[in-house]
């Protein structure tokens, strides 16, 4: 029986004397770098690099997640914003429900982070808002709110609103849309310079 020899050349410029692996032209050690001619499950390249890659991923990925996540400062700012929302909900709830008898959602954000919401009898059974993809942008004299399409559940249809622009004057309202059974109002409630809090209110259409 003829034993097939490895075709690789050693560092001393001599032919490798080790037997080649079955279905391969190389021994195990010299299979490194020869991906095409060596099955992957026998290839030294794969056996060497996969553990290294996995080790890097298990070390680097948690670090990326840690540093890309909210810092303690950002976490505190988010908590402060939530506290402001809760204070509004406690002190202005009756007034807001008089204006928006079908309910309302308080929302705001911190330095471009994702939207934070606090709801009161909101209209999920009629209107669904994708808050995860809602954007709130602050300019010097106005606030721009970019809502993804509203889902009007009664007819299972999506209603598109390009953008809502409200002057940075507390108390200003804007009606982006109205349906036969509900009217949607956006009101600017708080503007302290670095962040704002708005209300998305729901009420019956006038004359409805």
N, C-alpha and C positions, 0 to 999 in steps of 0.2 A: 504494500500500500504506500503510495507516494503522498507525503505530507506537504501540503502547500505552504510555502514560506511567505513571510511578510515582505512586501515590495518596498518598504521604507528604507531609507538610508540613515545610518546612525550619525552622531556628531563626529565620529572618527572617519566618516566617508566610506564606511563599509556597509555591506548589506545586512539588514537585521536578520538574525538567525532564528527568531521566534516563529512559531507556526502562526499562519494567518487564521483568523476566526472563520467559521463556516459562513458561506455567502458573503465573504469579504476578501479584499486583497491585503488587509493589514491585520497586525496583531492588535490586542486591546489598547496598549499604550500608544501605538502609532496611528490609531484611528482618530486621534485628536486632530481636528482641522479638516478631516475628510468626511464631510457629511453626506455627500452624494453616493459614495460607494459602500458605506457602512450603515446597516439598519440602525435606526435611532435608539432602539432599546439596548443595543450593544455598544453604542458609540461613546467613547471616552469624553468627547466634547460635551455631549449632553449630560453625562454623569457628573462632570466637573462644574459646568456653568449653572445648571438648574439649582443646586443648593446655594450657590453664591447669589443668584438672582433672588431666590426666595428669602435669603437672609437680609439682603438689601431692602427688599419690599417690606419685610416685617419690622425693620428698624426705621426706614425713611418715611413710610406711609403714616405711622402714628405721629411722627414729628410734623409732617405736613398738615395733618388734621388738627394737631395741637396749635400750631402757629397760625393757621387760617381760621380757626374758630374765634369766637368773641373773647376779647381780653376782659380782665376784671373791670377795667374802666368802662368798656362797652356794656358789660353785664349790669353794672351799677346804673348806667344811663338808661338802659332798658327798664330796669326796676323803677327808676324815678318816673319814667314815662307812664308805666302802668299805675303807679301811685297817683299821678295826676289824673289819669282816666277814672280811677276808682273814686277820687274826690269829686270829679264832675258828676259821675253817676250817682253819688250820694247826695250832693247838694243841688243838682240841676235836673234830677230825674223827672220830677213832676212837671217842670216847665217844658222839658224836651218831649215828654209824652203828651202834653197838651198840643204841642206843635206837630208831633208825629205819633198819632194815636195807634198806628199799626206797629210801632216799634222803631228802634234805631240801633245802629252799630257805631261805636266810637272807634276811630282808627288814627294811627299816626306812625311815624318811623323816626329812627335815630341815625343821622348822617348817612342816609342812603341804604340803611339795612332793610331787611324785610319788614313788611307791614305788621304792626301789632294791633290787635283788635280786642274790643270789650263790647259785648252785645247785650241788648235789653229787648226782649220780646221781638227778636228779629224775624224776618219773613222768609225763612228757609223753605217753608211749604209752598211759597209762591215764587220767590226770586232766589237764585243761588249765585253767590259772588265768589269768584276764584281769587281769594286774597293772596295766595302764594305767588301769583303772577301780577298782582296789582303794584303799580309803582307811583310813588309820591315824590315829586321833585320841587325843590325850593329855589326860586329866583329872588332877586332883590325886591321886586314889587308885586309878585304873584306866586301862586301855588299851582302846579300842574299835576293833575291826577290822571294816570293812564290805567283804566280798567280793562281787563280782558272781557270778552263778550259775556253779558249777563245771560243766565239761563232762565227763561220764563217757563216755569214748569207746567203751567196750565196747558200750553200748546207745545211743550217740549221743543221750543225754538230758542236760538241764541240771538240776542239783540246786541248789535255792535255799537260801541261808543268810542269814537276816535280818541278824544282827550277832553278833560274838563279843566278850564283855567279860571281860577278865582283870585281876585285882588287880595292882597294880604291885609285885609281889614276884618277884624273879628266881628262876627255876626253876618257877614255876607253869605248869601245862599245862591245856589244854582240848581236848576231842575234839568238834569240831562235827559230824562225820559219819563213818559207816563203811559200806563197801561189802562185798560178799562176798569180794573179793580184796584189799582195801586199807583200812586205817584211817588217817584223817587227824588229826594232832595239831598243835596250836599251842602253842609254848612260849616264854615270855619269857626271853631269854638275857642281855640287857644293858639297864640303865636308869640313865643318868647324869644324869637330871633334865630335860634339854632334849630328848633323843631316846632312842628305844629300838630294840633289835634283837631280832627274833623269829625262830623257826624254824618252818617249816611242814614237819612230818615225816611220813613214810609208812612204815607197817609192816603186817604181816599181822595180821588180827584174831586175838584170843586164841582158841585152840581151832580156828583155821582151818588 
